[in-house]
Amino acid sequence: MKIAVLGTGEVGRRLATKLVSLGHEVAMGSRTADNAEQLQHAFPEARVVKSLNTMTNTVMVEPGRVPGHHNVILDLGDLTSARAVEQLVQLGLWLYGMFGTGDFNFSVVTAPAPAPAG
């Protein structure tokens, strides 16, 4: 799969390295506050994922650091959801301070869909 990682800092480098090790073709580029939105507008057929704020980058590439079942990436739809999810950063920073480690993940659990009537 061809993947572009926008961001050349610690998170971007760690993600790109893991993706390459899994056999993906990865290109990296610097990011700005709104380049994900600009890319989605310019290439509407591309799938642009912007928000991975449910865990630290070490857990992103090695989810086994946190025991139990969890989703590494929650698919919340298009970029309009990204701004809301970014608010988890503040809680994540507070938890990091409380636990003294970034080895944790947020979990979203939903009820099973009701059986069809009838």
N, C-alpha and C positions, 0 to 999 in steps of 0.2 A: 504494500500500500504506500502511496506517496503522501507524506505528512509534512506540513510546515509548522514549525514551532516558533511563535512570536515571543521573543524574550531571550536574551543571552546571559541572564544572570544565573544564580544558583539553580532555581527551579527549571528554567528553560534548558540549561545544560544537562541537568540530571534526567529530565524527561527525554530529551533527544538521544542521550547515550543509551538509555534503556530501550527506546524504540529501535535504534540501529541494531542493538544486540538481539532484538527479536526478528531482525531481517527486513525492517521497513526502510524505505528510502526517505531520508529526512533532510529538509532544508531549514536553516535557522535564519531569523532576521530580528532586528531590533523592533521594539514595540513603542507605540505612543498610546495616549489615553483612549483613542477611538479608532485605531487602525483595524481592529476586528470588525467593527461596524462598516468601515469603508470597504474592506475586502468582501464582506457579505453582499454589500450593495453592488460592487463591481462584478462579482462572480456569484449570482444568485443560486446556481446549481451546486456550489460547493457547500460542504457541511462545515460550518465554523463553530467550534466549541471554545468558549472563552473562560468558563469558570470551573476551577478545580479546587475550590476553597474548603472542601470538607475534610482535608487532612494535610499534613506536611509533605514536602516532596520526597522525603525518605520513605514514607509509608505509601506514597503514590506508586513508586517503582518496586517496592517490596512489601506488599500488603500483609504478608505473613508475620510481620513485626507486631501486628495487633491480632490476638487470637480471636477465633470465631468467624462466623460468616458475615461479610459486609460487602457492599458495592463499592468498588474503587471509584467509579465515576457515575454520578446520577445524571441521567439524560432528562433535563428539564425543558427540552424543546429549543427554540431558537434563542437568539441573543437577547431578546427582551427580558428573559428571566435572569440574566447575568447580574444585573444591578442589585436585585434582591438578595441573591446568594452571596454577593460580596460582603454583606453585613456580617456573615459568619466569621470573618477574619477577627473581629474584636473579641468574640467569644473564644475563638481558638487561641488567641494570644493570652487571654486570661487563664484558660485551662493549662496552657503550656507553663505559665508561672506557678499554678497550683500543683501540677503533677511533677514539674521539674523535667519533663520530657515531651517531645513532640510525637511520641508513639501512641497516638489515639486517633479515633475516627468518629465522625458523626454518623448516626444511623437513622434512617427514615424507614419506619415500618408501617405498612398499610394493612387494613383489614381485607380479607379475601372478598372477591366480588360476590354479591349475593347470587344464589341459584335462580335461574329463570322461573317465573311463576308458571304454574300450570299443569 
